[in-house]
């Protein structure tokens, strides 16, 4: 068995058959392969690893170069994707071998954290990943927004193709990267691929500033409008984009739009009828999972006051004693020497860092042991704060 890194140009001959068999209807038509090959121009910066035997590719995975806001600090992130294996090679540990090498390679190139979308969360939990909230889908009829269509709002919405609206769409994502915990974006190479998407982009401006962007498609006349994430800088951007959706009242029956877990669509209007759903099942619908790859590089993220030594056990990348010091609103991570007040898995620590579990929940979930006094310290240093990843890969 050989594990090796391949170029984007090699992906079509090696990774495409495994990915298509795993994730797409198959056998696949010939034009699927041609379309995949054209897309490889946007994967030039990805790290691609395969396991092969006798010249045949049996397992594969890739790491996309991304950036993510983790408690106010933008860090390099490895977005793990394209994980697949040949059916005859499953249960042989080949995916484990590929992933372990991929994560180490990404960490060595500067990735501090990693995220992925799992086919089964329990599988990736073995690699130190912990779950984050899944986005919600808000579904409503446009006529429910009549209160907004009648309102005089200080702004306007411009309708553009993705190609023409790409710059505004990308610029707002970059702004939100610096403002929202958990928000993640691709590097320039991968992002450029979205410019060619056949989608509309609605750009909301107020006072000459872009305050909201949403991309979408319309299924059919009298049918449904399907939007991706409702990206806004605040209430005005949201109101302008919702007003724009409301003006489709005699064109579409329903609007489906993705929102973060902290959005409350039921408060978008009085007597507003809306269904907000976060569907979680395997293997198709799940929230992203995250983990830490480099402990010292977390220095500078936001944290409450505190000083504690923790042990992270049984992880090839971050095992050891770590002193966590929160002072002046910022975290410092250094090698520890004192007896640990908590022993955590990397998933347990990642859950605290990302704010998805508190110390008591970490213990309940079997992700570590925390002394009584350490519960208070860790809760103060890493208060609950749900991440909004947005990027879907």
PyMOL commands that set and color helices and strands:
alter all, ss='L'
color gray80, all
select helices_A, chain A and resi 8-14+16-23+30-43+87-89+94-108+121-125+142-149+162-179+188-196+235-246+265-267+296-298+346-354+359-364+372-381
alter helices_A, ss='H'
color red, helices_A
select strands_A, chain A and resi 2-6+47-53+56-70+73-85+113-117+130-131+136-140+156-161+184-186+200-206+209-218+224-229+231-232+254-259+275-277+288-292+306-312+320-327+330-335+342-344+368-370
alter strands_A, ss='S'
color yellow, strands_A
deselect
rebuild
show_as cartoon
